[in-house]
Amino acid sequence: LVGVATVGFRRTHDHPPSTPSGQGRPPSRRPLLREALAGTHTLFAFYVLANLDALIARNRLDAHDAGLYAAGLILTKAALMAPSFVGVLLYPRFATDETAASLRRGVTVVAAVGLVATVATALLPEVALILAGGRQYAEISDRLWLFTLVGSIWSIVQVLVLGSLARRTTGVSILIWAAVITLPVLVVITSVNVTGLIILVGMVGAALSLVLSFSPRAR
């Protein structure tokens, strides 16, 4: 990644955008740098939020339940990453005049993939258990569909975050960091077990997706 970034910078530095004669200096790269930093910060915040429950489980649950939760998280991460290509492919369209239509299309595809995965996990828990670590985690097999559902919610949030970045929507990182703060607070004020924690995570993700859905485009 560092190599790619270095080559890209050198290419743009060696071949700056041409300007008509008499138009002055080439455009400043500061807006590009500012947008790149803002986007990186937002994606980092999302990464923290999507992985925060693993740390919470390790510290709030006993060793046995934390192990069960970690097994379920394998399906959560699989459901999050499986349709991630949708946001990448549609990202250029998110920044066009057809942003709303492209975003709806992306969310619909990701939600459909998540729904299929969740239903399949609910109907075939024994198969899902193989992915989660095997028979030693059989105790959580009847709740694996919840972990898949939460992973699907995070995949929708991921598409919405990419759409917000493409639209240059302001305040997205603030919303995500607010969710990062909210989740531990909810855990502290409630007595959670494995099921309760994954439900709380899903509720925070669903609430964030609703807020991001109505985020206005930056002017």
Solvent accessible surface area in square Angstrom, and as a share of the most:
residue,aa,sasa,rsa
1,L,192,0.96
2,V,124,0.71
3,G,44,0.43
4,V,114,0.66
5,A,67,0.52
6,T,60,0.35
7,V,91,0.52
8,G,34,0.33
9,F,127,0.53
10,R,153,0.56
11,R,152,0.55
12,T,67,0.39
13,H,105,0.47
14,D,93,0.48
15,H,121,0.54
16,P,64,0.40
17,P,76,0.48
18,S,111,0.71
19,T,49,0.29
20,P,93,0.58
21,S,114,0.73
22,G,85,0.82
23,Q,121,0.54
24,G,58,0.56
25,R,219,0.80
26,P,66,0.42
27,P,87,0.55
28,S,71,0.46
29,R,86,0.31
30,R,180,0.66
31,P,71,0.45
32,L,116,0.58
33,L,108,0.54
34,R,149,0.54
35,E,72,0.32
36,A,53,0.41
37,L,114,0.57
38,A,54,0.42
39,G,13,0.13
40,T,90,0.52
41,H,82,0.37
42,T,6,0.04
43,L,77,0.38
44,F,111,0.46
45,A,0,0.00
46,F,11,0.05
47,Y,140,0.53
48,V,37,0.22
49,L,1,0.01
50,A,3,0.02
51,N,47,0.24
52,L,23,0.12
53,D,1,0.01
54,A,40,0.31
55,L,116,0.58
56,I,15,0.08
57,A,4,0.03
58,R,167,0.61
59,N,118,0.61
60,R,126,0.46
61,L,19,0.09
62,D,89,0.46
63,A,87,0.67
64,H,109,0.49
65,D,34,0.17
66,A,13,0.10
67,G,28,0.27
68,L,7,0.03
69,Y,0,0.00
70,A,57,0.44
71,A,4,0.03
72,G,0,0.00
73,L,15,0.08
74,I,85,0.43
75,L,11,0.06
76,T,2,0.01
77,K,56,0.24
78,A,53,0.41
79,A,10,0.08
80,L,12,0.06
81,M,113,0.51
82,A,66,0.51
83,P,2,0.01
84,S,30,0.19
85,F,114,0.47
86,V,9,0.05
87,G,0,0.00
88,V,104,0.60
89,L,124,0.62
90,L,25,0.12
91,Y,81,0.31
92,P,88,0.56
93,R,124,0.45
94,F,0,0.00
95,A,51,0.40
96,T,63,0.37
97,D,148,0.77
98,E,106,0.47
99,T,10,0.06
100,A,61,0.48
101,A,37,0.29
102,S,1,0.01
103,L,16,0.08
104,R,155,0.56
105,R,116,0.42
106,G,0,0.00
107,V,37,0.21
108,T,88,0.51
109,V,61,0.35
110,V,1,0.00
111,A,38,0.30
112,A,50,0.39
113,V,58,0.33
114,G,5,0.05
115,L,118,0.59
116,V,103,0.59
117,A,34,0.26
118,T,13,0.07
119,V,69,0.40
120,A,44,0.34
121,T,12,0.07
122,A,53,0.41
123,L,131,0.65
124,L,101,0.50
125,P,39,0.24
126,E,93,0.42
127,V,84,0.49
128,A,8,0.06
129,L,3,0.01
130,I,128,0.65
131,L,116,0.58
132,A,1,0.00
133,G,37,0.35
134,G,22,0.21
135,R,163,0.59
136,Q,145,0.64
137,Y,59,0.22
138,A,33,0.26
139,E,98,0.44
140,I,0,0.00
141,S,19,0.12
142,D,100,0.52
143,R,54,0.20
144,L,0,0.00
145,W,94,0.33
146,L,24,0.12
147,F,0,0.00
148,T,6,0.03
149,L,68,0.34
150,V,4,0.02
151,G,0,0.00
152,S,6,0.04
153,I,30,0.15
154,W,2,0.01
155,S,1,0.01
156,I,35,0.18
157,V,0,0.00
158,Q,38,0.17
159,V,3,0.02
160,L,6,0.03
161,V,1,0.00
162,L,28,0.14
163,G,0,0.00
164,S,0,0.00
165,L,30,0.15
166,A,11,0.09
167,R,25,0.09
168,R,157,0.57
169,T,15,0.09
170,T,113,0.66
171,G,32,0.31
172,V,5,0.03
173,S,20,0.13
174,I,124,0.63
175,L,61,0.31
176,I,0,0.00
177,W,72,0.25
178,A,48,0.38
179,A,9,0.07
180,V,19,0.11
181,I,116,0.59
182,T,59,0.35
183,L,1,0.00
184,P,44,0.27
185,V,76,0.44
186,L,50,0.25
187,V,2,0.01
188,V,97,0.56
189,I,119,0.61
190,T,58,0.34
191,S,121,0.78
192,V,28,0.16
193,N,84,0.43
194,V,3,0.02
195,T,36,0.21
196,G,22,0.21
197,L,0,0.00
198,I,1,0.00
199,I,79,0.40
200,L,22,0.11
201,V,1,0.00
202,G,8,0.08
203,M,116,0.52
204,V,13,0.07
205,G,0,0.00
206,A,40,0.31
207,A,55,0.43
208,L,9,0.05
209,S,15,0.10
210,L,114,0.57
211,V,73,0.42
212,L,0,0.00
213,S,58,0.37
214,F,170,0.71
215,S,13,0.08
216,P,105,0.66
217,R,119,0.44
218,A,31,0.24
219,R,289,1.05
